[in-house]
Amino acid sequence: MNKTALITGASAGLGKAFAAALAAKGHDLVLVARREDRLNELANELRSQQGVSVTVIAMDLGELDAAQNIFSRTESLGLCIDILVNNAGYGLTGKFISQPLGTYQKFLQVMVTSVVSLSRLYLEGMVDRGYGRIINVSSVASFLPGSSGNNLYTGAKSLLNSFSETLHKEVKHNGVHVTAICPGFTRTEFHDQEGFQKAKQNIPNFMWSEAEGVVQTAIDANEKGTMIVIPGRFNRFLAFMLRTIPHSLLTKLLA
Ligand SMILES: NC(=O)c1ccc[n+]([C@@H]2O[C@H](COP(=O)([O-])OP(=O)(O)OC[C@H]3O[C@@H](n4cnc5c(N)ncnc54)[C@H](OP(=O)(O)O)[C@@H]3O)[C@@H](O)[C@H]2O)c1
């Protein structure tokens, strides 16, 4: 049946792939990111190729009122959001002291607060209608212990895992499924950011996944009611090792 999906970070990478996959299933879309030109281009493409209705909301999720503004906009347009994909995100590198406080406040706003806020705002309608799907894009890095120069990212993503797990248990009887997808290295624009290009060159080919495969795994797992899913055999092995090796040994190895 035709549903409406809201996807954050739809202007590139995994978000764009989620938009294409959900439009191919016949779902109408609401696309959110900062680069409006890219969203409009994708919206036009999906309208003409898939015949779905697409609404574009240009928004910086790092702004305090972003989630509330997005919610007010969809409410004023009379759109019921049945599927929410909290995907927008980016990485941070460098020592904690090297960046001003505002960098970290904005990071947590995008990576954590906007996910919690959008989930809370749209959950009520999903529960009332007895149907909802929430996919939170986490990372296999969520299983890593903290290491110098990797501030906040692993913690933010592990919070998404426990949030997804607890929320799924709370609302599954209301027809709402919540899933955290934990991808490993995936070919998107993520590693084009400053400080990540070197890592991109050094990572062997077998460790990379394609965005389309990751997205399909996420949608299938969410449909089945899986709370946490790790796409790809190598990433599942890595996550298993990260969860099995004693924390103290792992910290030493990573150092
Ligand atoms: N690629 C990987 O290897 C990998 C691995 C594990 C997890 N992930 C996670 O996957 C998710 C998607 O990343 P990606 O790999 O697809 O990277 P990407 O190609 O760089 O796309 C990131 C998306 O997030 C949006 N975004 C970033 N900051 C935003 C903000 N302040 N407000 C609104 N939108 C914002 C960007 O849109 P605008 O710039 O237009 O705003 C873009 O659409 C992230 O949560 C990331 O942590 C990625």
The ligand as a Gaussian input file, in Angstrom:
#p B3LYP/6-31G(d) Opt

LIG

0 1
 N       29.513000       6.064000       4.167000
 C       29.924000       5.312000       5.175000
 O       30.992000       4.657000       5.109000
 C       29.068000       5.212000       6.420000
 C       29.325000       4.148000       7.301000
 C       28.542000       4.016000       8.442000
 C       27.534000       4.924000       8.694000
 N       27.327000       5.961000       7.829000
 C       26.248000       6.915000       8.158000
 O       25.381000       7.000000       7.041000
 C       24.668000       8.234000       7.087000
 C       24.622000       8.852000       5.709000
 O       25.946000       9.200000       5.328000
 P       26.489000       8.976000       3.848000
 O       27.529000       7.927000       3.930000
 O       25.367000       8.797000       2.891000
 O       27.240000      10.368000       3.638000
 P       27.042000      11.540000       2.534000
 O       27.058000      10.966000       1.174000
 O       28.079000      12.542000       2.897000
 O       25.583000      12.109000       2.858000
 C       25.311000      12.761000       4.062000
 C       23.932000      13.367000       4.012000
 O       23.664000      14.000000       5.286000
 C       23.182000      15.320000       5.035000
 N       23.542000      16.225000       6.130000
 C       24.760000      16.397000       6.717000
 N       24.708000      17.380000       7.631000
 C       23.421000      17.855000       7.613000
 C       22.740000      18.875000       8.325000
 N       23.375000      19.664000       9.211000
 N       21.420000      19.083000       8.071000
 C       20.771000      18.314000       7.153000
 N       21.364000      17.330000       6.445000
 C       22.679000      17.107000       6.677000
 C       23.872000      15.747000       3.722000
 O       23.073000      16.729000       3.070000
 P       23.430000      18.289000       2.906000
 O       24.937000      18.417000       2.910000
 O       22.795000      18.662000       1.594000
 O       22.773000      18.956000       4.069000
 C       23.815000      14.445000       2.937000
 O       22.582000      14.323000       2.282000
 C       25.352000       9.062000       8.172000
 O       24.571000       9.085000       9.324000
 C       26.668000       8.335000       8.419000
 O       27.134000       8.535000       9.727000
 C       28.061000       6.119000       6.699000

